């Protein structure tokens, strides 16, 4: 399954916001590594689709095994990090916004 179109589309949509830094292992290391939302989301989709292919072929136990294994070894951590980055981006968009502009938008939303 070719997920390059998904990856390229996400990169384009997240231009300027895609890259982030993270700890290699927050429990055992202070080493910093780089990550990207587009890469994380594409990796998650790839792992889920791999399991789905097993499921659609009638290999339900294999699908469940794959989803659990890949979640624990790869995409679970990436999903958590992607969610953290997205929440941080949303917080910056909202909290770093001009107060007057926010008040005006809130007023317009409440008084159509």
PEFENJO-V987044 format. One record per residue. SS is DSSP state (helix for helix, strand for strand, loop for the rest). PSI is psi in degrees with one decimal (999 if undefined). Layout:
BEGIN
((SS;PSI) (SS;PSI))
END
This chain:
BEGIN
((loop;125.4) (loop;110.6) (loop;9.9) (helix;-40.5) (helix;-39.4) (helix;-48.0) (helix;-47.3) (helix;-38.7) (helix;-43.9) (helix;-41.3) (helix;-42.9) (helix;-43.0) (helix;-32.6) (loop;16.4) (loop;123.6) (loop;-11.8) (loop;-1.0) (loop;-40.4) (strand;144.3) (strand;168.7) (strand;153.6) (strand;164.9) (strand;141.8) (loop;-47.8) (loop;107.8) (loop;-12.0) (loop;-40.0) (loop;-2.2) (loop;151.3) (loop;8.7) (loop;132.7) (strand;142.5) (strand;164.1) (strand;150.8) (strand;169.4) (strand;137.8) (helix;-43.6) (helix;-41.8) (helix;-43.4) (helix;-49.0) (helix;-36.4) (helix;-41.2) (helix;-40.2) (helix;-48.1) (helix;-41.2) (helix;-44.5) (helix;-42.0) (helix;-40.6) (helix;-35.9) (helix;-46.6) (helix;-38.0) (helix;-35.6) (helix;-41.5) (helix;-44.8) (helix;-46.0) (helix;-25.1) (loop;4.2) (loop;4.5) (loop;70.6) (helix;-41.3) (helix;-40.6) (helix;-40.1) (helix;-47.6) (helix;-41.4) (helix;-46.4) (helix;-45.3) (helix;-42.6) (helix;-48.7) (helix;-49.3) (helix;-31.2) (helix;-48.4) (helix;-31.1) (helix;-16.8) (helix;-73.8) (helix;-17.9) (helix;-46.1) (helix;-41.8) (helix;-37.9) (helix;-41.9) (helix;-42.7) (helix;-42.4) (helix;-42.1) (helix;-42.6) (helix;-43.9) (helix;-44.4) (helix;-41.4) (helix;-39.3) (helix;-42.8) (helix;-45.4) (helix;-39.9) (helix;-42.3) (helix;-41.7) (helix;-43.4) (helix;-48.2) (helix;-23.4) (loop;1.9) (loop;154.6) (loop;126.8) (helix;-40.5) (helix;-41.2) (helix;-40.6) (helix;-45.0) (helix;-40.7) (helix;-43.4) (helix;-41.2) (helix;-42.9) (helix;-46.0) (helix;-34.2) (helix;-34.7) (helix;-18.0) (loop;75.4) (loop;999))
END
